[in-house]
C-alpha cells in the first residue's frame, strides 16, 4: 500500500486549495426558480441563471420605459434560519444594505419615464467565525469559515403595483476577504455590497436593451 504524507511546509497550500474549493461549492447552490407564469400562460423569462445571481422577468413587459427607480426600505426575513440575527444586528445590517443600494443607484430622478419600484429582502444570513479564522491565519493566509447572505428583489411597476420581475442572489465571502472575516457579519456586508452593485447592473441592462 502506498501512502502519501503532506509535509508541514505544504500544509498551508493544501488548506488554501480546500477552502477555495469549499467556497465555490458553497455558492453553487442554485437560487430560487422563476416565480410562476404570466396571465397569458407564458413562462417567465430566466435572463440570468448563474449560481450566485438569478434574474426572472415577466414576458411582454416594456422594460425600456423604466428609468426611474423607487427603492423601498429593505427588510430581513430569516424564514426557517437556524441562527437568525438578533434584532439590533438585523437593524444595523438592513440600514447598511439601504445605504449601499442608494449609493449604487445615485440620482435616478428621470421625471419623464415610468417608475420601477424595488423591494429588497435579506432572506438569510450566514455568519463567519472570527476566532477560528484568526487561528486559521497561522496555517494559511485565508479564512477558515465564510459568512454570506441571500437576497431577493421584487421589481414592481409603481403605477399598477404588479410584480414584473424577481432578482435573487446567494453568495459567500471569498478567500481574499481577510479583514472582513474577523467579524461575524463582515462577509455578509461584503455580499450585500456586491448584491447592490449587481442589481444596478441588472436593472440597467434590462432597461437599456429593452428586454
C-alpha positions, 0 to 999 in steps of 0.5 A: 500500500502506498501512502502519501504524507503532506509535509508541514511546509505544504500544509498551508497550500493544501488548506488554501486549495480546500477552502477555495474549493469549499467556497465555490461549492458553497455558492453553487447552490442554485437560487430560487426558480422563476416565480410562476407564469404570466396571465397569458400562460407564458413562462417567465423569462430566466435572463440570468441563471448563474449560481450566485445571481438569478434574474426572472422577468415577466414576458411582454413587459416594456422594460425600456420605459423604466428609468426611474427607480423607487427603492423601498426600505429593505427588510430581513426575513430569516424564514426557517434560519437556524441562527437568525440575527438578533434584532439590533444586528438585523437593524444595523445590517438592513440600514447598511444594505439601504445605504449601499443600494442608494449609493449604487443607484445615485440620482435616478430622478428621470421625471419623464419615464415610468417608475420601477419600484424595488423591494429588497429582502435579506432572506438569510444570513450566514455568519463567519467565525472570527476566532477560528479564522484568526487561528486559521491565519497561522496555517494559511493566509485565508479564512477558515469559515465564510459568512454570506447572505441571500437576497431577493428583489421584487421589481414592481411597476409603481403605477399598477403595483404588479410584480414584473420581475424577481432578482435573487442572489446567494453568495459567500465571502471569498478567500481574499476577504481577510479583514472582513472575516474577523467579524461575524457579519463582515462577509455578509456586508461584503455580499450585500455590497456586491448584491447592490452593485449587481442589481444596478447592473441588472436593472440597467441592462434590462432597461437599456436593451429593452428586454 
